[in-house]
Amino acid sequence: MLDLTQAILNLGFLAGAFTLGYAADRYGRRVTYLISCLGVGITGVVVAFAPNFPVFAVFRFLQGVFGKGTWMTCYVIVTEIVGSKQRRIVGIVIQMFFTLGIIILPGIAYFIPSWQGIQLAVTLPNFLFLLYYWVVPESPRWLITRKEGDEALKILRKIAKCNGKYLSPNYSEITVTDEEVSNPSFLDLVRTPQMRKCTLILMFAWFTSAVVYQGLVMRLGIIGGNLYIDFFISGVVELPGALLILLTIERLGRRLPFAASNMMAGVACLVTAFLPEGNLPRVCWIVRELEKLKIIKSVENFGVSLCSGLCDFGGIIAPFLLFRLAAVWLELPLIIFGVLASVCGGLVMLLPETKGIALPETVDDVENLGSPHSFRCRRKKKSPVCSSHL
C-alpha cells in the first residue's frame, strides 16, 4: 500500500499544479496561497483522523492539491517581488529551505512515533501561515498584468520604505495600456519553436528529477540500516550542492551545471547498481548531486505549473517503479534512474544559456535567446535594451 498512498499524494500534486497554477494567474498569487494553506491544514487533519482508507485516500489527494498550491504560489510571489538581479539567488535560497525541512523531518519522526502524530506535526503549522495575509503583499508584477498599476506602486513604495530606501523616480508612474488583458494559456508555452523546445526539455528534466530523486529517497527504506539517520544524512549532503550552485551560478551560468549534475547523477546511479551493497554514502552522494540538478530550475508561474505537473507525474510513477522493479532485482531501479538522468543531461545542453542576461519576460524574449541580439545584450549589460522591466 505504500506505493499506492504515495502515488495518491503525487496525483494530488499533479492536479494542484494545473488547477491552482491557473488560479494564481487568474485570481492572484496571494489569495491562492492563503486558500492553499487553509486547504492543507483542513485536509491534513482529516487525513490524521480518517476512519477508513477511502476517506484517507480522498483527503490525502486533496492535501496534495493544496500542498502544490502553497509551494508554487510561495515560490512565484517571492521571485516576482525581488528585483531581476536577485531572482536567481532567491530561487536557490527557497530550495535550500526545502532541504532544511528534509533534515528536520527525521527528528520529528523519531520523537513522534505514530504516523498520525507526524501528520499533525507537519500539517498544523499551515494554519499559522494564514497570518501572512497581513505580511505578504500581492505580486506587483501580477497587479500590472491586471491593469492595477497604482496598487503595484503602493506595494513597491511600502517595500522600499521597509528597506529604508526610496523608490526610484523612474517608477513614479506605471503606465498601463488599454489593451485587453488576455488570460494565460498553456498553448503559449509551445506556440513558438524556441519556447516549445525549452518547454519540452524542461518538462522532461522535471520529470526525471522527480523520478530519480524520490526514487532514491524511498530506496533508503528498502536497503536496510537506520532509517532516521539515513534520511537525515540524505538531507545534510544536499546543502553542499545547494551552496555550490549559489556560488557558481553567476560564474558558470545555468546550462553547464544543470547538464553536469544530471550526467554525474546518471553515472553515479549506474556505478552504484554494480557495486557491493551496504555503502550508504554512495547513495547519499547521488541524492546530493540530484539536488544540484533540482535546485537551479526557474520559470514563471504557468511554466512552473506545467513543468511541476510533469514533476508530479514522475512522483506518481517513482514508487511503483522502485518497489515493483526492486522486487525483481534490487539494483534495477538504479539502472533506470541512471539512464533517465544521463539522457536528461544531454538534452539540457540544447537549452539556451542565460548567463549575463536578464531573465526573459515574454515569449518574444525567449525566442530571441541565442540570437546575435541576445549575445550583444550579454556583452553590454548596461544597455537599456538588455535591462529587465516589471
C-alpha positions as CSV (number, residue, x, y, z in Angstrom):
1,M,0.0,0.0,0.0
2,L,3.0,2.3,0.4
3,D,3.4,2.8,-3.3
4,L,-0.3,3.5,-3.7
5,T,-0.6,6.0,-0.9
6,Q,2.5,7.9,-2.2
7,A,1.1,7.9,-5.7
8,I,-2.2,9.3,-4.5
9,L,-0.4,12.2,-2.9
10,N,1.6,12.9,-6.1
11,L,-1.6,12.7,-8.1
12,G,-2.9,15.5,-5.9
13,F,0.3,17.4,-6.6
14,L,-0.4,17.0,-10.3
15,A,-3.9,18.2,-10.1
16,G,-2.9,21.2,-8.0
17,A,-0.2,22.2,-10.5
18,F,-2.8,22.8,-13.2
19,T,-5.8,24.0,-11.2
20,L,-4.1,26.2,-8.6
21,G,-1.4,27.3,-11.0
22,Y,-4.2,28.6,-13.3
23,A,-6.0,30.2,-10.3
24,A,-2.8,32.0,-9.3
25,D,-2.5,33.6,-12.7
26,R,-6.2,34.4,-12.9
27,Y,-7.1,35.5,-9.4
28,G,-3.8,36.4,-7.8
29,R,-0.9,34.8,-6.1
30,R,-1.6,35.8,-2.5
31,V,-5.3,34.7,-2.4
32,T,-4.4,31.4,-4.0
33,Y,-1.6,30.9,-1.5
34,L,-3.8,31.6,1.5
35,I,-6.6,29.3,0.3
36,S,-4.0,26.6,-0.3
37,C,-2.6,26.9,3.2
38,L,-6.1,26.6,4.7
39,G,-6.8,23.6,2.5
40,V,-3.6,21.9,3.5
41,G,-4.4,22.4,7.2
42,I,-8.0,21.1,7.0
43,T,-7.3,18.1,4.7
44,G,-4.3,17.2,6.8
45,V,-6.3,17.0,10.0
46,V,-8.9,14.8,8.3
47,V,-6.2,12.5,7.0
48,A,-4.8,12.1,10.5
49,F,-8.2,11.0,11.8
50,A,-9.6,9.3,8.7
51,P,-11.9,6.4,9.8
52,N,-11.2,4.2,6.7
53,F,-9.0,4.0,3.7
54,P,-11.3,5.6,1.1
55,V,-11.6,8.8,3.3
56,F,-7.9,8.7,3.8
57,A,-7.2,8.4,0.1
58,V,-9.6,11.2,-0.9
59,F,-8.2,13.7,1.6
60,R,-4.6,12.7,1.0
61,F,-5.3,13.5,-2.7
62,L,-6.8,16.9,-1.7
63,Q,-3.9,17.7,0.6
64,G,-1.6,17.1,-2.3
65,V,-3.7,19.5,-4.4
66,F,-3.4,22.3,-1.8
67,G,0.1,21.4,-0.9
68,K,1.2,22.0,-4.5
69,G,-0.7,25.4,-4.4
70,T,1.3,26.6,-1.4
71,W,4.7,25.7,-2.9
72,M,4.0,27.2,-6.4
73,T,2.5,30.4,-5.3
74,C,5.0,31.0,-2.5
75,Y,7.8,30.5,-5.0
76,V,6.3,32.8,-7.6
77,I,5.4,35.5,-5.1
78,V,9.0,35.7,-3.7
79,T,10.7,35.6,-7.1
80,E,8.4,38.2,-8.5
81,I,8.7,40.7,-5.6
82,V,12.5,40.9,-5.7
83,G,14.5,42.6,-8.5
84,S,15.6,40.6,-11.6
85,K,19.2,40.6,-10.4
86,Q,18.3,38.8,-7.2
87,R,15.7,36.5,-8.6
88,R,18.2,33.7,-9.4
89,I,19.7,33.7,-5.9
90,V,16.3,33.9,-4.2
91,G,15.1,30.9,-6.1
92,I,18.0,28.9,-4.9
93,V,17.6,30.0,-1.3
94,I,14.0,29.0,-1.3
95,Q,15.0,25.5,-2.3
96,M,17.6,25.4,0.5
97,F,14.7,25.7,3.0
98,F,13.2,22.6,1.4
99,T,16.5,20.8,2.3
100,L,16.3,22.1,5.9
101,G,12.8,20.6,6.1
102,I,14.3,17.2,5.0
103,I,16.9,17.5,7.7
104,I,14.4,18.3,10.4
105,L,11.8,15.6,9.5
106,P,13.7,12.6,10.8
107,G,13.9,14.3,14.2
108,I,10.1,14.9,14.2
109,A,9.5,11.3,13.2
110,Y,11.9,10.0,15.9
111,F,10.2,11.8,18.8
112,I,6.6,11.3,17.5
113,P,6.4,7.5,16.7
114,S,2.8,7.4,15.3
115,W,2.1,8.4,11.7
116,Q,-1.0,10.4,12.9
117,G,1.2,12.5,15.2
118,I,3.7,13.1,12.4
119,Q,0.8,14.1,10.1
120,L,-0.5,16.6,12.6
121,A,3.0,18.0,13.3
122,V,3.6,18.9,9.6
123,T,0.0,20.0,9.0
124,L,-1.0,22.3,11.8
125,P,1.7,25.0,11.1
126,N,-0.2,25.7,7.9
127,F,-2.9,27.5,9.9
128,L,-0.2,29.9,11.2
129,F,0.6,30.8,7.6
130,L,-2.8,32.4,7.3
131,L,-1.2,35.3,9.3
132,Y,0.7,36.1,6.1
133,Y,-2.4,37.9,4.9
134,W,-1.1,40.9,6.9
135,V,2.5,40.5,5.9
136,V,2.9,39.2,2.4
137,P,1.8,41.6,-0.4
138,E,0.3,40.7,-3.8
139,S,2.9,40.4,-6.6
140,P,3.4,43.8,-8.2
141,R,4.1,42.1,-11.5
142,W,0.7,40.3,-11.4
143,L,-1.1,43.5,-10.5
144,I,0.4,45.2,-13.5
145,T,-0.8,42.5,-15.8
146,R,-4.3,43.0,-14.4
147,K,-4.1,46.8,-15.1
148,E,-3.7,47.7,-11.4
149,G,-0.6,49.8,-11.7
150,D,-1.5,52.2,-8.8
151,E,-1.8,49.3,-6.4
152,A,1.5,47.9,-7.6
153,L,3.2,51.3,-7.0
154,K,1.8,51.3,-3.4
155,I,3.3,47.9,-2.7
156,L,6.7,49.0,-4.2
157,R,6.8,52.1,-2.1
158,K,6.0,50.1,1.0
159,I,8.7,47.6,0.3
160,A,11.2,50.5,-0.3
161,K,10.2,52.1,3.0
162,C,10.6,48.9,4.9
163,N,14.1,48.6,3.4
164,G,15.0,52.2,4.3
165,K,15.1,53.1,0.7
166,Y,13.3,55.5,-1.6
167,L,11.6,54.3,-4.8
168,S,13.4,55.5,-7.9
169,P,11.7,58.4,-9.7
170,N,11.6,56.1,-12.8
171,Y,8.8,54.3,-11.0
172,S,6.8,57.4,-10.0
173,E,4.2,56.3,-12.6
174,I,3.4,53.0,-14.1
175,T,1.6,53.3,-17.4
176,V,-0.9,50.5,-18.1
177,T,-2.0,50.1,-21.7
178,D,-5.6,49.9,-22.7
179,E,-5.0,46.6,-24.5
180,E,-7.3,43.8,-23.4
181,V,-5.6,41.6,-20.9
182,S,-5.6,38.0,-22.2
183,N,-5.8,35.1,-19.8
184,P,-2.7,32.9,-19.9
185,S,-2.8,29.6,-21.9
186,F,-0.7,26.5,-21.8
187,L,-0.5,26.8,-25.6
188,D,1.7,29.9,-25.1
189,L,4.4,27.5,-23.9
190,V,4.5,25.5,-27.1
191,R,3.3,28.0,-29.7
192,T,6.8,29.2,-30.9
193,P,9.8,27.0,-31.8
194,Q,12.3,28.2,-29.2
195,M,9.7,28.3,-26.4
196,R,8.5,24.8,-27.4
197,K,12.0,23.4,-27.3
198,C,12.7,24.9,-23.9
199,T,9.3,23.8,-22.5
200,L,9.6,20.2,-23.7
201,I,13.2,19.8,-22.4
202,L,12.4,21.3,-19.0
203,M,9.3,19.1,-18.7
204,F,11.5,16.0,-19.2
205,A,14.1,17.4,-16.8
206,W,11.5,18.0,-14.0
207,F,10.0,14.5,-14.7
208,T,13.4,12.9,-14.5
209,S,14.3,14.9,-11.4
210,A,11.2,13.7,-9.6
211,V,11.5,10.0,-10.6
212,V,15.2,9.8,-9.6
213,Y,15.1,12.0,-6.5
214,Q,12.0,10.5,-5.0
215,G,13.0,7.0,-6.0
216,L,16.4,7.3,-4.3
217,V,14.9,8.8,-1.1
218,M,12.3,6.0,-0.9
219,R,15.1,3.5,-1.6
220,L,16.5,4.3,1.8
221,G,13.6,2.4,3.3
222,I,14.4,-0.9,1.5
223,I,18.2,-1.2,1.7
224,G,18.4,-1.7,5.5
225,G,20.1,0.5,8.1
226,N,18.8,3.1,10.4
227,L,16.1,4.9,8.5
228,Y,16.2,8.1,10.7
229,I,20.0,8.5,10.3
230,D,20.0,7.6,6.6
231,F,17.2,10.1,5.9
232,F,19.0,12.8,7.9
233,I,22.2,12.2,6.1
234,S,20.4,12.3,2.7
235,G,19.2,15.8,3.6
236,V,22.5,17.1,5.1
237,V,24.5,16.2,2.0
238,E,22.2,18.3,-0.2
239,L,23.4,21.5,1.4
240,P,26.9,21.5,-0.1
241,G,25.3,21.1,-3.6
242,A,23.0,24.0,-2.9
243,L,25.8,26.2,-1.7
244,L,27.9,25.2,-4.7
245,I,25.2,26.3,-7.1
246,L,24.7,29.5,-5.1
247,L,28.4,30.4,-5.5
248,T,28.8,29.3,-9.1
249,I,25.6,30.0,-11.0
250,E,26.6,33.6,-11.9
251,R,30.1,32.5,-13.0
252,L,29.3,29.3,-14.9
253,G,25.7,30.0,-15.9
254,R,22.8,27.5,-15.6
255,R,23.1,25.2,-18.5
256,L,26.5,23.6,-17.7
257,P,25.9,22.9,-14.0
258,F,22.4,21.7,-14.9
259,A,23.7,19.2,-17.5
260,A,26.8,18.2,-15.5
261,S,24.7,17.4,-12.4
262,N,22.4,15.2,-14.4
263,M,25.3,13.4,-16.0
264,M,27.0,12.9,-12.7
265,A,23.8,11.6,-11.1
266,G,23.3,9.2,-14.0
267,V,26.8,7.8,-13.9
268,A,26.6,7.5,-10.1
269,C,23.4,5.6,-10.3
270,L,24.8,3.2,-12.9
271,V,28.0,2.7,-11.0
272,T,26.2,2.1,-7.7
273,A,24.0,-0.5,-9.2
274,F,27.0,-2.7,-9.9
275,L,28.9,-2.1,-6.6
276,P,28.6,-4.2,-3.5
277,E,25.6,-3.3,-1.3
278,G,25.7,-1.6,2.1
279,N,27.6,1.6,1.2
280,L,25.1,4.3,2.2
281,P,27.5,7.3,1.5
282,R,27.3,6.4,-2.3
283,V,23.5,6.6,-2.3
284,C,23.6,9.9,-0.4
285,W,26.1,11.3,-2.8
286,I,23.7,10.6,-5.7
287,V,20.9,12.4,-3.8
288,R,23.3,15.3,-3.3
289,E,24.1,15.5,-7.0
290,L,20.4,15.4,-7.8
291,E,19.7,18.3,-5.5
292,K,22.1,20.3,-7.6
293,L,20.0,19.4,-10.6
294,K,16.8,20.2,-8.9
295,I,17.7,23.5,-7.4
296,I,18.6,25.6,-10.4
297,K,15.3,25.4,-12.4
298,S,13.3,28.6,-12.6
299,V,10.4,29.6,-14.8
300,E,7.3,31.8,-14.5
301,N,4.0,30.6,-12.9
302,F,2.4,29.0,-15.8
303,G,5.7,27.3,-16.8
304,V,6.2,26.3,-13.2
305,S,2.7,24.8,-13.3
306,L,3.3,22.7,-16.4
307,C,6.8,21.5,-15.5
308,S,5.8,20.9,-11.9
309,G,2.9,18.8,-13.3
310,L,5.5,16.6,-15.0
311,C,7.5,16.5,-11.8
312,D,4.4,15.2,-10.0
313,F,3.7,12.7,-12.7
314,G,7.2,11.4,-12.1
315,G,6.4,11.3,-8.4
316,I,3.4,9.1,-9.2
317,I,5.5,6.7,-11.2
318,A,8.5,6.6,-8.8
319,P,7.1,4.5,-6.0
320,F,5.7,1.8,-8.4
321,L,9.0,1.9,-10.4
322,L,11.0,1.5,-7.2
323,F,9.1,-1.2,-5.3
324,R,8.0,-3.3,-8.3
325,L,11.3,-3.4,-10.1
326,A,13.3,-3.8,-6.8
327,A,11.3,-7.0,-6.2
328,V,12.8,-8.3,-9.4
329,W,16.3,-7.0,-8.7
330,L,17.2,-4.5,-6.0
331,E,19.5,-2.5,-8.3
332,L,17.2,-2.4,-11.4
333,P,15.6,0.9,-10.4
334,L,19.1,2.4,-10.2
335,I,19.8,1.5,-13.8
336,I,16.5,3.1,-14.9
337,F,17.4,6.2,-12.9
338,G,20.9,6.4,-14.4
339,V,19.6,6.2,-18.0
340,L,17.0,8.9,-17.4
341,A,19.4,11.3,-15.8
342,S,22.1,10.8,-18.5
343,V,19.6,11.4,-21.3
344,C,18.4,14.5,-19.5
345,G,21.9,15.8,-19.1
346,G,22.4,15.6,-22.9
347,L,19.1,17.3,-23.7
348,V,19.8,20.2,-21.3
349,M,22.8,21.2,-23.4
350,L,20.3,22.1,-26.1
351,L,18.8,24.9,-23.9
352,P,20.0,28.5,-24.4
353,E,22.3,29.9,-21.7
354,T,21.0,32.8,-19.7
355,K,24.3,33.8,-18.0
356,G,24.8,37.6,-18.0
357,I,21.4,38.5,-19.4
358,A,18.1,39.4,-17.7
359,L,15.7,36.5,-17.4
360,P,13.2,36.6,-20.3
361,E,9.9,38.4,-19.6
362,T,7.9,37.4,-22.6
363,V,7.6,34.7,-25.3
364,D,9.4,37.0,-27.7
365,D,12.3,37.3,-25.3
366,V,12.6,33.5,-25.2
367,E,12.6,33.4,-29.0
368,N,15.5,35.9,-29.1
369,L,17.7,33.9,-26.7
370,G,20.7,32.6,-28.6
371,S,20.3,35.2,-31.3
372,P,23.1,37.7,-32.2
373,H,21.0,40.4,-30.4
374,S,20.9,38.3,-27.3
375,F,24.7,37.9,-27.4
376,R,25.1,41.7,-27.7
377,C,22.9,42.1,-24.6
378,R,25.0,39.7,-22.7
379,R,28.2,41.6,-23.5
380,K,26.6,45.0,-22.8
381,K,24.7,44.5,-19.6
382,K,24.1,48.3,-19.1
383,S,22.3,48.8,-22.4
384,P,18.7,49.8,-21.9
385,V,17.7,47.2,-24.4
386,C,19.0,44.5,-22.2
387,S,17.5,45.7,-18.9
388,S,14.6,43.9,-17.4
389,H,11.3,45.6,-16.5
390,L,8.5,44.9,-14.1
